[in-house]
């Protein structure tokens, strides 16, 4: 991955206008394999359809921009994970995208739910998700969220600090309940991903260090607590990871820790959660493993390490989020302006401005994440030209798709579709420049179902105390 220079992308280490992996297509109308939801296709009339509906028709009914979730694709991916990891606990990571309908889809397809805030937990409970199938994360859980989790019977709380253990003990004692706990540990694994989403190295905010000894101390403390039922260990090495090498190291270190707990307390911990972070394809350069390969490899890794430490295999669980919601989602935008600029060396780049931007997808600006895009309302015989899809915000880093080949005749009023937008787009969206956030709709069999209402200016202004006179 190319890291952004502190002074901006113009000073980064790129030596050409386009990355090496981006090959100029012979036909810019083709939808690349592996990037789109299962019902997305370009039809004979030239329009891209999702769930049986043309992109332009969706925008006409729902407004622009809009996030579109392919319901059958989402459900199919959830079912695939449940099937491939049969016998495991599969927790959908709600932080990737959550609303009441999605919580119900997850429950109906047999998955559990992982939440990491008071808001996510409240949505899940109000949507009727069974509390015993919910796991609660967070490095700074408030008393309010812990009290709600304990009183509603949340199935497991993943503790993250000594302060939290003390807080949990006190609240559980007050409520007369036992907290069901996993202890989150840092394994020292350097995941090959962006530093902001690598979460198992030592110098970061999550969990108890194994190598520093804090993890064993926390586990023993929980074991001896009269208000805590210690169920196991949790590990998460990062996000957007394409292989199982890091998980092998993490499994070895967490299972060694389990053996140390058994030696110190006589307790064989019942559960091991290996976390999530399974990557998806955003561009043709991305090559994620299949779900079945992940299941086979992770099972083999754990069984091998259990034999090495003389342990019974614990109950295993994982937390896919992006891998389910990401490919199921497509963002649709309307083009507002275009311009061509010289980028040096005789090369030009076409800037295509759309009616969204970093407020509805912060990942390219935050992580230098790469995305793809296609012209969705028609086909074009124009030559593909190197383009950059940018937003409407007053920010030079307001980039949605850094490098993509689009037809040279893309013009105002055209519709662009950005695949793999179902994870971390709406959930990380903001109101930068007082921009209302787009709505989210589900499409299935030619029908549109609203999931999250589009914000309006009245919604934003209702929060401004100075305008409420």
C-alpha positions in Angstrom: 0.0 0.0 0.0 1.2 3.5 -0.8 1.1 5.7 2.3 -0.1 9.3 1.9 2.7 11.9 2.3 2.0 14.3 5.2 1.9 17.2 2.7 -0.6 15.4 0.4 -0.9 12.9 -2.4 1.1 15.1 -4.8 4.2 14.4 -2.7 3.6 10.7 -2.2 6.0 8.1 -3.6 4.0 7.3 -6.8 6.0 7.8 -10.0 3.2 7.6 -12.5 -0.3 8.8 -12.9 -1.8 5.4 -12.4 -0.7 2.5 -10.1 1.0 -0.5 -11.7 -1.9 -2.9 -11.1 -4.4 -0.7 -12.9 -4.5 -1.8 -16.5 -6.4 0.1 -19.2 -9.4 -1.9 -20.2 -10.3 -2.6 -23.8 -14.0 -2.1 -22.8 -14.8 0.2 -19.8 -18.4 -1.0 -19.8 -17.4 -4.5 -18.4 -18.1 -5.1 -14.8 -15.0 -6.7 -13.3 -15.4 -10.1 -11.8 -15.4 -10.4 -8.0 -16.2 -6.8 -7.2 -20.0 -6.7 -7.5 -22.9 -8.2 -5.6 -24.4 -11.4 -7.0 -27.5 -9.8 -8.7 -25.6 -6.9 -10.2 -25.2 -7.0 -14.0 -25.1 -4.7 -17.0 -28.2 -5.5 -19.2 -28.7 -5.2 -22.9 -30.0 -1.7 -22.6 -26.7 -0.7 -21.2 -27.9 0.0 -17.7 -26.4 -1.6 -14.6 -29.1 -3.3 -12.6 -29.0 -4.4 -9.0 -31.7 -6.7 -7.6 -33.5 -6.3 -10.9 -33.6 -2.5 -10.8 -31.7 -0.1 -13.0 -29.3 2.2 -11.2 -30.9 5.3 -12.7 -34.3 4.1 -11.7 -33.1 3.6 -8.1 -31.8 7.1 -8.0 -35.0 8.5 -9.5 -37.0 6.8 -6.7 -34.6 7.3 -3.8 -32.6 10.4 -4.6 -28.8 10.8 -5.2 -26.5 9.7 -3.8 -27.7 6.5 -2.2 -26.3 3.3 -0.7 -27.9 0.2 -2.2 -27.8 -3.1 -0.4 -28.4 -6.3 -2.4 -30.5 -8.2 0.1 -30.1 -11.6 -1.5 -26.4 -11.1 -1.8 -26.1 -10.1 1.9 -28.2 -13.0 3.1 -26.3 -15.4 0.8 -22.9 -14.3 2.2 -24.2 -14.7 5.8 -25.4 -18.2 5.0 -22.1 -19.1 3.4 -20.2 -18.1 6.5 -22.6 -19.9 8.7 -22.3 -23.1 6.6 -18.5 -23.0 6.1 -17.9 -22.4 9.8 -20.5 -24.9 11.0 -19.8 -25.6 14.7 -18.2 -22.2 15.2 -19.8 -19.1 16.6 -20.1 -16.7 13.7 -20.7 -13.1 14.9 -21.6 -10.5 12.3 -19.5 -7.4 13.1 -22.2 -4.7 13.3 -19.7 -1.8 13.0 -19.4 -2.5 9.3 -23.1 -1.6 8.8 -26.0 -2.0 11.1 -29.7 -1.1 11.0 -32.8 -2.8 12.4 -33.4 -4.7 9.1 -29.9 -5.9 8.8 -29.9 -7.1 12.5 -33.0 -9.2 11.6 -31.4 -10.6 8.4 -28.4 -11.7 10.5 -30.6 -13.4 13.0 -32.7 -15.1 10.4 -29.6 -16.5 8.6 -28.4 -18.0 11.9 -25.5 -15.7 12.8 -24.7 -14.0 16.1 -24.1 -10.3 16.4 -21.0 -8.3 17.5 -21.6 -4.8 18.7 -19.2 -2.2 20.0 -21.2 0.8 21.3 -24.3 1.8 23.2 -26.0 2.8 19.9 -25.3 -0.5 18.2 -26.4 -2.5 21.2 -29.6 -0.5 21.4 -30.4 -1.0 17.7 -29.9 -4.7 18.1 -32.1 -5.0 21.2 -34.9 -2.9 19.7 -34.8 -4.9 16.5 -35.5 -8.0 18.6 -32.1 -9.6 18.3 -31.7 -12.3 21.0 -29.5 -10.8 23.7 -27.8 -14.1 24.4 -26.4 -14.1 20.9 -24.8 -10.7 21.2 -21.2 -9.9 22.0 -20.2 -6.5 23.3 -16.8 -5.0 22.3 -15.2 -1.6 23.2 -12.0 -0.3 24.8 -13.9 2.3 26.9 -17.3 0.9 27.7 -19.4 3.3 29.7 -21.4 2.3 32.8 -24.5 2.9 30.8 -23.7 0.3 28.1 -22.4 -2.2 30.6 -25.5 -1.9 32.7 -27.7 -2.4 29.6 -25.6 -5.4 28.5 -25.8 -7.0 32.0 -29.5 -6.3 32.5 -30.6 -7.5 29.1 -28.6 -10.7 29.3 -26.0 -10.1 26.6 -24.2 -13.3 25.9 -20.6 -12.2 26.2 -18.7 -9.0 27.1 -15.2 -8.8 25.7 -13.2 -6.9 28.5 -10.4 -4.6 27.4 -8.8 -3.1 30.5 -8.4 -3.5 34.2 -10.6 -0.5 34.8 -13.4 -2.2 32.9 -13.0 -5.4 34.9 -13.5 -3.4 38.1 -16.4 -1.5 36.7 -18.0 -4.7 35.5 -17.6 -6.5 38.8 -19.3 -3.6 40.6 -22.2 -3.4 38.3 -22.7 -7.1 38.1 -22.7 -7.2 41.9 -25.3 -4.4 42.1 -27.6 -6.1 39.6 -27.1 -9.6 41.1 -26.0 -11.2 37.8 -22.8 -12.8 36.5 -21.0 -11.2 33.6 -20.1 -13.6 30.8 -16.6 -12.5 29.8 -13.9 -13.0 27.2 -10.6 -11.2 27.8 -9.3 -9.4 24.7 -5.5 -9.9 24.3 -2.9 -8.4 22.0 -0.8 -11.1 20.4 2.0 -8.9 18.9 1.1 -9.9 15.3 2.0 -7.3 12.7 -0.9 -7.7 10.3 -0.2 -6.6 6.7 -2.7 -3.8 6.5 -3.0 -0.1 7.1 -1.6 0.9 10.5 -5.0 2.3 11.6 -6.7 -1.0 11.2 -3.9 -3.3 12.5 -5.0 -4.0 16.0 -2.8 -6.8 17.5 0.6 -5.1 17.7 1.6 -3.9 21.2 1.5 -0.1 20.8 -2.2 0.5 20.4 -5.3 0.9 22.5 -7.0 -2.5 22.5 -6.6 -5.4 24.9 -4.1 -6.9 27.3 -0.6 -7.7 26.2 0.4 -11.3 26.2 4.1 -10.7 26.0 4.0 -8.1 28.8 2.1 -10.5 31.1 -1.0 -8.3 31.5 -3.2 -10.8 29.7 -2.5 -13.6 32.2 -3.0 -11.3 35.1 -6.4 -10.2 33.7 -7.5 -13.7 33.0 -6.6 -14.9 36.5 -8.4 -11.9 38.0 -11.6 -12.7 36.1 -11.3 -16.3 37.1 -11.3 -15.4 40.8 -14.0 -12.8 40.6 -17.3 -13.8 42.3 -19.2 -11.7 39.7 -17.6 -12.9 36.5 -17.9 -16.1 34.6 -14.7 -16.3 32.5 -15.4 -18.0 29.2 -12.3 -17.5 27.2 -9.9 -15.4 25.2 -10.5 -12.9 22.3 -7.9 -11.9 19.7 -8.3 -9.6 16.7 -5.3 -8.9 14.5 -6.7 -6.2 12.1 -8.8 -5.6 9.1 -8.8 -6.2 5.3 -6.5 -9.3 5.7 -6.3 -11.7 2.8 -4.5 -14.8 4.2 -4.4 -16.8 7.4 -0.6 -16.4 8.2 -1.3 -13.8 10.9 -4.1 -15.9 12.4 -1.7 -18.8 12.7 0.7 -16.8 14.9 -2.3 -15.4 16.9 -3.7 -18.9 17.5 -0.4 -20.2 18.7 0.1 -17.4 21.2 -3.5 -17.4 22.5 -3.5 -21.2 22.9 -0.2 -21.0 24.7 -1.9 -18.5 27.0 -4.7 -20.9 27.5 -2.2 -23.5 28.6 -0.7 -21.0 31.1 -4.2 -20.3 32.5 -4.8 -24.0 33.0 -1.5 -24.3 34.8 -2.2 -21.3 37.0 -5.9 -22.0 37.8 -6.7 -25.5 36.7 -9.3 -24.0 34.4 -9.5 -25.1 30.8 -11.0 -22.1 29.0 -14.0 -23.0 26.9 -13.8 -20.4 24.1 -11.4 -18.8 21.7 -12.5 -16.0 19.4 -10.0 -15.3 16.6 -11.8 -12.0 15.6 -12.5 -10.8 12.1 -10.8 -8.6 9.6 -11.3 -10.9 6.5 -10.7 -8.8 3.4 -12.8 -8.3 0.3 -12.0 -7.1 -3.3 -12.3 -3.4 -3.8 -10.3 -3.4 -7.1 -9.0 -6.0 -9.5 -5.8 -6.0 -7.6 -7.4 -7.6 -4.5 -7.4 -11.4 -4.1 -9.2 -12.4 -0.9 -9.4 -16.0 0.1 -12.6 -17.9 -0.2 -14.7 -18.5 2.9 -14.3 -22.2 2.6 -10.5 -21.9 2.4 -10.5 -19.7 5.4 -12.6 -22.2 7.4 -10.4 -25.1 6.4 -7.1 -23.3 7.1 -8.3 -21.8 10.4 -9.6 -25.1 11.7 -6.3 -26.8 10.7 -4.3 -24.1 12.4 -6.2 -24.4 15.7 -6.2 -28.1 15.8 -2.5 -28.3 15.1 -1.7 -25.8 17.9 -4.0 -27.5 20.4 -2.1 -30.8 19.8 1.1 -29.0 20.4 0.0 -27.6 23.8 -1.9 -30.7 24.8 -5.2 -28.8 24.9 -8.8 -29.8 24.0 -10.1 -27.8 21.1 -12.1 -24.9 22.6 -15.3 -23.6 21.1 -14.2 -21.3 18.3 -15.7 -18.1 17.0 -15.0 -15.4 14.4 -16.4 -12.0 13.5 -16.9 -11.3 9.8 -18.4 -7.9 9.0 -17.0 -6.4 5.9 -16.9 -9.8 4.2 -20.7 -10.0 4.4 -21.8 -6.4 4.1 -19.1 -5.0 1.9 -19.7 -6.7 -1.4 -23.5 -6.6 -0.9 -23.4 -2.8 -1.1 -23.1 -0.4 -4.1 -23.0 3.4 -3.8 -24.7 5.3 -6.6 -23.8 8.9 -7.5 -24.7 11.5 -10.1 -22.0 13.3 -12.0 -22.0 17.1 -11.6 -18.8 18.3 -13.4 -15.8 17.0 -15.3 -12.4 18.4 -16.2 -9.1 17.2 -17.5 -5.8 18.2 -15.9 -2.1 17.7 -16.8 -0.3 15.4 -14.3 3.2 15.6 -15.9 5.1 13.4 -18.3 2.5 14.1 -21.1 -0.2 12.4 -19.0 -3.6 13.7 -18.1 -6.3 12.8 -15.6 -10.0 13.3 -15.9 -11.6 14.6 -12.7 -15.2 13.5 -12.3 -17.1 15.3 -9.5 -20.1 13.6 -8.0 -22.8 14.6 -5.5 -21.2 12.7 -2.6 -17.7 12.5 -1.3 -15.7 12.0 1.9 -18.8 12.6 4.0 -20.4 9.4 2.7 -17.1 7.4 2.3 -14.2 8.5 4.4 -12.0 5.5 3.8 -10.1 6.8 0.7 -9.1 9.9 2.6 -8.5 8.2 5.9 -6.7 5.0 4.8 -5.8 5.8 1.1 -8.3 3.0 0.4 -8.8 2.1 -3.3 -12.2 1.7 -4.9 -13.5 1.0 -8.4 -16.3 2.7 -10.4 -18.3 2.3 -13.6 -20.6 4.4 -15.7 -24.0 2.8 -14.7 -26.8 4.5 -16.7 -25.5 3.7 -20.2 -22.7 2.1 -22.1 -20.2 4.1 -24.0 -18.0 3.6 -27.1 -15.7 6.4 -26.0 -12.1 5.5 -25.2 -11.3 4.7 -21.5 -9.4 7.5 -19.9 -7.6 7.7 -16.5 -10.0 9.3 -14.1 -10.4 10.3 -10.5 -13.8 10.4 -8.9 -14.0 13.2 -6.4 -16.6 14.7 -4.1 -18.3 18.0 -3.5 -16.5 18.9 -0.3 -14.1 21.9 0.3 -11.2 19.6 0.8 -8.4 18.6 -1.6 -8.4 15.0 -0.2 -12.0 14.6 -1.0 -11.4 11.6 -3.2 -13.8 8.6 -3.7 -12.0 6.6 -6.4 -8.3 7.6 -6.7 -7.6 5.8 -10.0 -10.1 4.3 -12.5 -10.5 4.1 -16.2 -13.9 5.6 -17.3 -15.2 6.4 -20.7 -14.0 9.8 -22.0 -17.5 11.0 -22.6 -18.7 10.7 -18.9 -20.7 13.9 -18.5 -22.9 15.8 -16.0 -26.1 13.8 -15.3 -24.5 10.4 -15.7 -24.7 7.8 -13.0 -21.6 6.2 -11.4 -21.7 3.0 -9.4 -19.0 2.2 -6.8 -19.0 -1.5 -5.8 -18.0 -2.9 -2.4 -19.5 0.1 -0.6 -21.7 -1.8 1.9 -19.1 -1.8 4.8 -17.9 1.3 6.6 -19.4 3.8 4.2 -22.7 4.6 5.9 -21.4 3.6 9.3 -18.5 6.1 9.1 -20.4 8.8 7.3 -20.4 12.4 8.6 -22.1 15.7 8.0 -19.0 17.5 6.9 -19.9 20.9 5.2 -23.4 20.4 6.6 -24.1 17.7 4.1 -27.0 15.3 4.9 -26.0 11.7 4.8 -27.5 9.5 2.0 -30.2 7.0 2.6 -29.7 3.2 2.5 -32.1 1.0 0.6 -32.4 -2.7 0.0 -33.2 -4.1 -3.4 -34.6 -7.5 -4.1 -36.5 -9.0 -7.0 -37.3 -5.6 -8.5 -38.4 -4.0 -5.2 -36.9 -1.2 -3.1 -37.1 -1.4 0.7 -35.9 1.6 2.7 -33.4 0.7 5.4 -32.2 4.0 6.7 -34.0 7.2 5.8 -32.1 9.9 3.8 -31.2 12.8 6.1 -32.6 16.3 5.2 -31.3 19.8 5.9 -34.2 20.0 8.4 -32.7 17.0 10.3 -29.4 18.8 10.6 -30.8 22.2 11.5 -33.0 20.7 14.2 -29.8 20.1 16.2 -28.7 23.8 15.9 -29.9 25.4 19.2 -29.4 28.9 17.7 -32.1 28.1 15.0 -34.8 26.8 17.4 -36.1 30.2 18.6 
